[in-house]
Amino acid sequence: MTSRTAWRWCAAAGLVAFICSWAFGRIPGLVACGPTGGLGPILAFEFVRSPADVAALFGSEPCTATLVAAQKSGLLLDGLGFIPSYTAFLILGAIAAGGQGRTRIAVIAALIVAGVSDQIEGGLLYAILRDLPGTRALIGPLWWAVHVKFALLALGTMGISEGIVRGRPVRRLFAAFIGPGSFFALVGLISAQAGWMMIGFTIAWVALLLAALTASFAPSLFVARAAPPPDPATPSA
């Protein structure tokens, strides 16, 4: 796959991912029934720490049933649309960006594990929805799935930035948003500031999408830095 082809597929997958992200906000009834700590209802559900947190988020009837149905719709959109599209978006971005062979392989592996963790997270959330407010046996693994997912997504996006920064000034301009944005996301995760984390991901991923669109239509701007020529051979008698 050529770099231009990879960028085009990256842009296509990114557009699908952003459409899915927009669609989450259009799910009927997706409104929290209780406190969310300033987070959206989906993110607040992902970051619950106990059955008491779940019970508070889902409140009482008739709001509970409405929110359960909306969260199930969100999980369906997530599992069938958002997770596959954003995983493809990032992996294709890593392929298109280039970079060192081992680093690129490590980045792609991290992104695959992040996508798998997200699917596991979805299964755990669905199990909690079936029997509210869930149990410690479900919420414990949920914590790991959520944190592994976000940590690897942040690290993988930083790896993409490292590949993009090698080349012409336009590439470095996009990398200047992708790298710090993903670092900001990681800091937000570590400091338990999920809202700030999502701002970091938004900055990084919007910049990556714009980079992919630019590279698709103006590939000459995204020519990677050429490798240095080999040292001349030492003359021998």
C-alpha angles and dihedrals in degrees: 000000000000121000092248092051091048091051091050093051089044090055092048093050090045092054090051090049092051091047089053090048089052090048092058089068091053097057108120115244096012093142123123117247093209143013118323102180090245094305130119115261094256095050091042089054091051092053099047113134102193143011086261089061090051092049091051093048094050096041119182138316138323088023094049096062092046093051093045091054091047093048090051090053088049092052090051092051090045097050098041101033120012102041096047093044098047091044090053090044093056097039092050088047089054091049093047095045092060116201131151116337099237093042092051092049090050091049093050091047091051091051092050091051089048091054092048090049089052091053090049088050090054092053091051093048091050090051090053091050091054092058111021132234090022128214139270087252089065100035094051094060089039090062090054095045092050096046095043089050096051095041093052092044090054094046092044092051090050088053090054089052090054089057095045094050090067105089144026124004093261090060091049090050092059091042088056088067101033096052100045091039093056091044089052089051091053092049090050091053094048092047093046092244099135093172092057089044091058091049088056093050091047092053093047097044096044088052090049092050091050089048091052092049091048092048090048094057101027105031093164088070090059102051106141121236110274118244114254115261117258118265113265114261116260110251113247131197 
